[in-house]
Amino acid sequence: MTQSRTHNLNELRIEDVGKRVTLVGWYENIRRVSKNLGFVILRDFYGTTQIVPETEEMMEKFLSVNCESTLLVEGVVRERSNKNNKIATGDIEVVPERVEVLGKCIYNELPFEINRSKEADENTRLKYRFLDLRNPEVKKKIVMRSKIVADLRLSMAEHDFLEITTPILTASSPEGARDYLVPSRNHPGKFYALPQAPQQFKQLLMTSGFDRYFQIAPCFRDEDARADRSPGEFYQLDMEMAFASQEDVFAVIEDVLPPIFEKYGTYNVASKAPFTRIAYNDAMEKYGSDKPDLRIKLHVDDVTDLLGDCGFEAFAGNVVKAVKISEFAKTRKEIDALCDKVFVATANKTFWFKLDENGEIVGGIAKFLQEKKDAIVSALSLKPGDFVAVCAGKKLVAQKTAGTIIKTFGAANDASIDRERYEFCWIVDFPMYEIGEESGEIEFCHNPFSMPQGGMDALLNNDPLTINAYQYDLVCNGIELSSGAVRNHDPEIMVKAFEIVGLGEEDVKAKFPAMYNAFCYGAPPHAGIAPGVDRMIMLLTGDETIREIIPFPMNKNAQDLLMNAPSTVEQKQLDDVHIQIVMPKED
């Protein structure tokens, strides 16, 4: 080792006995045996080593310092009499001859015990993140993140992609989320925006003649937090390919990701190429979601014709969906709890019945189904012991509720899910347009820059609601890792696509001037995707919240408690950028 140490704290072994060494690290704790004997644990980035002071003077030096101070210890390595096979240095210990305090911890009490920091309140952990990261269990997630990113970079380079950084200060662009705005000092009244994604820049690189681009790209969106989404800032493996089709993108991703998941994953089974492909409409019908978890061996059946007229009021005039679950041995209380979870997620009720050992329909809404028993058993291929969850509503509501039933009931039933694997799938053929829920008008369904299937002919001659786009999502274990698309690189097709949602050529030129202008100079067909790095690592580590794998995350309220951001600024700073604050009126 270099610096002030001869070895790190995970390095010394039995063959080092007798060596004089210099060690540095954090003073984790001391177990005092007598006034002249104790056992000290010294910890650094690499591991721990036991230090054994054997004189009253040396004991006093350790006892006079607070835990978590940084120390330099010089001493001699000897063999331990009580070996510890749980740590790499468990065969040896160091008898100190000199101790120097390198950095003093002035507090007698810490906000939490370092090795148990994950048990503390999350806001406390984030406020003292520098202490939280000293916990080896927390730190190893960040170490893994570094290694995964390094391997992703290496793999992309091996596939002939160039890493190119794109601007952080750019123009505001309507990309589906709120921008973070940065006021301009030199241009009063004007603003930069932090990029929601490098979308336009990477497409401009394709028009500039670069063939394959990638970047571990920071993206900024003013969004609310979720378990799988960090507010404010996140990173993605952004890539784009010139003269490429959807198949070209799929081939790269299916070659890059499985080895990463096999190497670093909590589970050692990952989908091989080619990944399962499911059309969007089929996914909604079969799984009730465009993010299906294929580990769950359940699917949705449409039973509208069968149950719509059974006399149960909730079904009348609605689309009715059913999910059959075999080997579902839950109590009435457990079933009700799962139904409540679905209701919280969807605001829609779940109904149920089951086929008992005598082949009779019982429980839940069974009394409404007796006259149709034989037809129900036949249609759903029911066997004694099968449980059926049912929901109803307008088509999309019924589909999404059924999808939530699959995830909620499937995850709670070991017979329905093979948890310890990574199942990838592509969701393809997204609709180009939809009717907006609030506007009632035709809107883009997904990404306005995608190439419509059928090109100009489809835009001119087809009902817009029947047009699909070359858009695709990458899904793993029910989590959307990425969206991507074959881009619309033709200015005429682009203008026509926007005309359908009520925006003319001048609107396109005004909103996307650089890209529109570049496409008028001969753009290549191109396609890309951008898997989320944070979500990917969360899946690999098996964590339930994305904040565990981000070095310095914000909390659920988009606050950085460590740096106290967002914070107020001085009036002079506001004056420099021509900003006046108007606080909202109190109710």
N, C-alpha and C positions, 0 to 999 in steps of 0.2 A: 504493500500500500504506500501511497505518497502522503503528503501533508504532514500532520503531526502524529500520525499513527503508524505502527508497523503492521497491524492486522485489523481487519474489520471484526465485528462481534459475532460473526457466523463462521469464522475461518479457522480458529485454533482447534487442533485435534490431538489425539494421544501422542502422536509422534513429535509434537511441539513441547512436550514436557521438558522442563529445565531451561527453556528459552526465556530471556529477559525481553519483555514486550511493552509497547506503549499503546494503550487503547483509549478511545474517546467515544462518548455517547451520552445518552440521557440516563439520569439516575432514576431508575424505575421504582425501586423500593428496597427496604432493608428489613431483614428478620433478625432481631437482636436475641442472642442466646445468653450473653453475659456482658459485663462491662468491658471485656477485652476480646469478645468474639461475636461475629455477626456474619450474615450472608447477604450480599448486595447483588442486585440484578442491574446490569448496565445494558442499555438497549441502543442500537443504532438502526440505520435503514435496513441493514442486512440480517440482523438477528439479535441474540442476547448472549451474554457471558456472565458467569457467576464470579464475583469478586469476594474474597474472604479476608477481611481485616482481622488480625490476630493479636493486636496490641491495644491497650487502652487509648493511647494517643491516636492511633489510626481510626479507632472506633469514633472518637470524638470528632474527627474531621468529617466523617460521613454524617454523624448525627447533627452536626451544626449546619448542614445544608438541607434545604427543602427538596423534596422529590421533584423530578422533572427539570432540575438544574442540569446543565451540561458539564461533564467532568472529563479530565484527563487523568488516567491511571497508569502509572509505571509499576511493573512488578514482574514476578517470576511465575511461569506456568507450572502447575503440578497436577498429578492425577487425582481425580475426585474419589473419595471413599464411597460416597453414595451417588452412583452414576444416575443420570437422567436420560433415558433413551427417547424422550419426547422432543428433545432439541438436538441440533447438530453438534453443539459444543458440550454435550452432556457428560463427556468422559473427563473433562478437565475443569480446572478453576485457576484463578490468578490470585496470588498473595501480593497485596499492594505494598510498595515501598514509598511511593509518592503520589499524592492526590492534589490536583489543581482544579479550581473552579473556573471554567471557561465562560459560562453564562449562567448567572444566578436567577433562579425562580424565586421571586420575592413573596409569593403567596404560600401560606401554610396549607390552605385548602384549595383544591381544584374544583371547577364546575362539575366535573364528573371524573370517575375513575377511567384512566386512559383505555385500559383493556376491556372496559365495559361501556364504552361511549355510545354504542348502538342502542343501549337501553335508555339513554337520556332523551328528553324532549327534543324534537327535531329542531326547533328554533334555537335551543341552547347549543345543540351540535353545530348549527350553521354560524352562530355568533362566534363560537370558539372553534371554527373549522380547522385552524392550525393545530389545535390539540386533538381534535377528532381524527385528523389524518395521521397522527402518531400511532394510532391503534393499528397494529399489523393487519387485522382483518379488513379495515377500511382502506388502508394504504395499498393492499395487494390488488384492489379493484382498479386503482389508478395506474399501477404498474402494468396490469393486464391491458388496460386501455392503450397505453403507450406501445406495447408490443403488437397489439392488433392493428393499430394505425400504421406502424412500421411495416407489417406484413402486407397490408392492403396496398401501401405505396409500392412495395417491391413487386407485388403481383401485377399491378397496373403497368408498371414500367416494363415488365416482362411481356406484356401484351401490346407493347409499342405505344403506350399513351404518354404524352408529355404533361408534366405537372406545370400548370400556368396559373399564377394568382391573378385575381380580378379585383376591381376597385371595391373599397368599403364605402367610401362617400360617392353616392350616385344620385340619380333622379328618382323621385317618387313614381311608382308604377302600380297600376291596379292589378294585384296578383292574388287577391282573395283574403288577405289579412291586413291588419293595421300596420302602417309604417312607423318606425322610429324616425323622427324628423330632427335634423340638425340645422339650426339657423346659420345663415351666412353673415359674417361680419362685413365683407366687402361688397355684398349685394343686398342692400336693405330690403326686407320683405320677402326674400327668397330663401328656399330651404334645400338642403341636401336630404337624402334619405339613406338609411342603412339598408343594404340589399336584403329583401326577403329570400332571395336565392340568386345565384349568378346567371339566371336563365338567359337574359338577353345577351350578356357578354359572351357566354359560351357559344351561342348561336352566331354571334358576330365573328368569333374565332373561326368557325367553320366557313363563313363567307370570306374570311381573310386567307384561306388556303391551308390552315392547320388541319391535319387529318384526324388525329385522336387527342383529345384533351381530357385531363382529369384534375381534380383538386380536392383536398380535404377542406371543404369550404365552410366558413362561418356564415350563418344565416340569422337574420334578426326579424322577429315578428312580435308585435305587441299583442300576445295571446294569453288567455288564462291557462294556468297550469293544469295538467292532468297527471295521472300516474306515469303515462308513457310520453309526456310532453313537458319539456322545461320551458318556462316562460322567458321570453326575451331573446335568448341566444341558443343556438344549437349547431351541430356540425353534420355535414353530409358528404358522402363519397360521390362527388359530382362528376359526371362524365358525359361526353358527347362524341359522336363519330360521324365523319363526313362520308357521303356516298354509301350510306348504311340503311338497312331495313330494320324492322322489328326483330327479325330473326338474328341479325348480327348482334344487337344489344343483348338478346337473351343468351346467346352463345358465350359472350364475355362474362356476364354475371353468373351463369351456371358453372363457369370454370373458376371464377375468382372466389365466390362465397363458400361453397361446401368445404374446401380445405380449411378455411378459417374456422368454421363452425365445428369441424371434426377435431381441430387442434386445440381450440380454446373453450369449447362448449361445456356446460355443466353436464349435458348428455352427449354421448359419443356416437350417436346415430343421426345422420343428416341426409336429407334428400339428395339423390344423385341426379345428374342431368339425364334426360330432360325433365324439368319440373312439370307437374300437372298444370294444364291450362284449362281455365273455366271462363266461358263467356259471362259477362256481367249479368245479363238477364237470367242465365241458367244458375248463377251463383245465388241471386236473390230468390229464385224459385226453390232451389234445392236446399240451400243453407240459411236463407233469410238474412244474408249479409254479403257484402262485397269484400269482407275480410274473414273468410271462413277458417276455423281452426280444424285442419284435416286430421289432427290426432283424435278428434271426437268422432266416433263412428255412428253418428246420428244424421238424419236428414228430415226434410219437411215434406209432408204430403198435402196436396190441396184437396180438401174434403167439402168444398162449398156445395157442390151438387148433392152430396150425400147427406150433409147435416144442416144445410141452410134452412130447410123446412121442417126440422125435427120438433119445433114448438118451443125451443129455448130462445127467449127474446133477444139475447145478445147476438145470436147468429143471424137473425132475420135481416135480409137485405145487405148483408156484409160478406166479404171474402173470409172463408174459414180455413185455418191451417192446423195441421196436427203433426205432432212429433211422437213417434213410438219409441219407448225405451224398454229394452229387455233387461232382466236381472236387476230390477229396481226395487230393492227391499228397504223402503223408507216408511217411517211412521207418518200418521196424519199430521202431526206437529211439524215434522221435517218437511213434508210436502208443502204445507202452508207457508213455512219460512222461505222456501225456494220460490213459491209463487209471489210472495211479498217482494223478494229481490227483483224479480222480473218487473213487477209493477213500479218499483222505485226507478228502474232504468228506463221504462217505456211509457209509464202512465197508462198502461193497458193491462186488463186482467187476464190471468191464466186460469183455465178451467181444466178439469181432468176426470178420467175414469180409468178403470183397469179391468182386466179379464181374470177372474179368480180361478182356482184349481178345478172348478166344476164347469168352466167355460161360460160363466155368467158375467155380464157387465155389471160392475158394482162401483160404489164410491162416487163422490163428486156429482157430476151431472148425469149419472147413470139412469135416473128415472125418465129422462127425456129421450133415451136412446134404445129402449127395450124393443120397440116395434121394428127398429132397423138393425137389430143385433147381428143377424146373419150377414147382411150387406156390409156392415162395419168390419166384422171379423174377416170377411173375404177381402175387402178393399185394402185393409192395412196388414193382412197376413198375420193376424194376432194369434198368439199361443198363450195358454194359461200362464199367468204371472206377468204378462206384458202390461206396462203402464203407458197411458197416452195423455199427453198435455195438449190442450187445444186453445187457440186464440182466434179472435175475429176483429174485423175492422175494415176500413178502406184498404185497398190492395197493398200499398206500401207500408201502412201501419201494421197490417197482419203479417207481412213478410218480415219486417224488422222485429216484431214481437216474437215470432217463431225463431228467428235467429238468436235472440237473447235467451229464449228457452233452451235452445241447443247448448249455448255456452254455459248457462247457469246450471241446468240439470246435468249436462254432460260432465262438467268439471267436478260435480258433487258425487258422481257415480263411477267408481273405479272400473266397473265392467264396460263403461262406455268410452273410456279414454286411455290411450297409451301415452302417458305423460312424458316419458324419458326419451324424447326424440325431437328433432327439428324437422317439421314438415313445411316445405316451401310450395307455393303455387303462384301461378300468374293469373291475374284477373284481366281479361282482354275484352275488346269490342265494347268499350263504354259508349253509351249514347253521346252524340255530339251536342244535342240540345235537350232541354227539358222545359216544362212550364214552371215558372217560379212560384213557390208557395205563397209568397207575399204579393208579388206583382201581378200574378196571373198571366204574365207575358212570356214569350219564348226567351230563354236565356241559355248561355253556355252551361253545359252540365259539368264539365271538368276543367279542361285547359283550352283556352281560346286559340292557342298557337299550334294546336294539333292538326294534322292532315286528315280531312274527312275521307272515309272510305268511299271510293267512287269519284273522288276529286270534284272538279267543276260540274261534271254531268249530274252527280248526285245533288249538288246544291241547287242546280237549275231545275231539276225535274222531279225530285223526290219530296215527299212530306218531310219537313225538317225533323220531326219526332221519330222518323224511321231511320235516320242517318246515323251510322256508327262512326267512331273516330279510331284512328290508329293510336289508341291510348291503352296503357297497361299499368297495373299495380303489382308490385311484388309483396306477397304476404307470407309471413312465417308464424306459425302457431297462433293465428288469429290476430296478429299485429301487422299493420301496414308498415313495411319497411321503406317503401318508395313508390312514387309515381313517375311515369315516364311516357314518352310519346315519340312517334315519328312526327317531325315538325312540318308545319305548313310553310314551305320556303318560296311559294309562288305568290307574288304580290296580287295578282288578279284573283286567285282563289281566296287569299286572305281577305281582300276587300269584300268579296261576295259573302264569305262566312260571317263577317261582322254586319253586313247589311241585313242579314236575317234576324239579328237581335236589335236592329234599329240604329246601328251606327254606320255612318257613311265613310267614304274614302278620306274626307278631310279629318274625321274623327280618328281614323287609324293613323294618319300621318302625324296628327297632333299628339296622340298618346304614345306612339312607338316610332318616333322619327328616325332614330338611328337604324333600327332593324328594318323598317320599311324601305328606307333609302338604300341600305346595303343589299337587300334582296333584289333591288332593281338593277344591280350590277352583276347579275349572274351568280345566284346562290346554288350550292350543291344540295341535293337531297341529304338530309341529316336526321339523326335520331339520338336520343340519350335517356338518361335515368339518373337518379341521385339517391341511393340508399342512405337512410339516416344512421350515422355512426353511433349516436347515443343510444338509439333504440336497439341497434344491433348488439352493442356491448351489454345492454340491460338483459337481452335474451341470453347472451352467452354466460353471464354471471348468475342468471336465475333470480335477479333482484325484482322486487315488485314495484319499486319506484325508480325513476330515471335519475333522481338526485343522488343516489348512492354511487353512481359511476361518473359523476362530473366533479372535477377537483374543487371548484368553488361555485356551487349552484345557488340560485335564488330560492326563496321559499315559495309556498303556494300563492302568496300575495305579490309575487314579483318584487320582493325586497331582498337586497343583499345585506344581511344583518351584520356581516363581518366588516364591510366597508361603509355601512350606513348609507346605502343608495336605494332609491333616489333620495337626494338631499336638497336643501335650499342652497342657493348661490347668492353671492353679493350683488347689490344693485348695479355696480359698475360692470360686472360681467353681463348682466341683462342689457345694460345700455350699449355695450360694445356690439351686441348682435341685434339691437333694435327690437327687443322683446319687452312687452308690458304684460304683467300677470294680472288676470282678472279671475278672482276666486269665485267658485260657484256659490250662489246664494243658499243660505241655510233654510231648510223647510220650516 
